[in-house]
Amino acid sequence: MGCVEAPRGTLIHDYSTDDNGLISRANIIVGTTHNVAPMNMSIRAVAQDVINHGVVTEEGLNKWRWRYAPTTRD
């Protein structure tokens, strides 16, 4: 078993070998797996601000555009 830091998060890998030393099983958990819950929480937060009773509000969209839109200042 091994764990390493990768660009998208912790990479966990675990291998089993047979009597000849050949890999018989591999289990790999990539960083994206660890990030799914936080990504979903972020998307939910944006949706709750932007969508009001099934309608996308301009006020909500503008709030998120202001926070995350690329600017010419950069």
PyMOL commands that set and color helices and strands:
alter all, ss='L'
color gray80, all
select helices_A, chain A and resi 31-50+58-68
alter helices_A, ss='H'
color red, helices_A
select strands_A, chain A and resi 2-6+9-17+23-29+51-52+55-56
alter strands_A, ss='S'
color yellow, strands_A
deselect
rebuild
show_as cartoon
